[in-house]
């Protein structure tokens, strides 16, 4: 399953640091979420879906409808 968090972040012209601060985590950890080297916790996935105004299914690549 391919997360869309990098695409959503880049579409909004945001840095990893800005999103990491929103999630209250380090930029290096957030980078690992984007590269799928670490599993994105459900709580953070929900926060990101709300932040970007998309569904969880869209965020995790299960739907093409935001």
Secondary structure, 3 states (H helix, E strand, C coil): CCCCHHHHHHHCCCCHHHHHHHHCCCHHHHHHHHCCCCCCCHHHHHHHHHHHCCCHHHHCCCCCCC
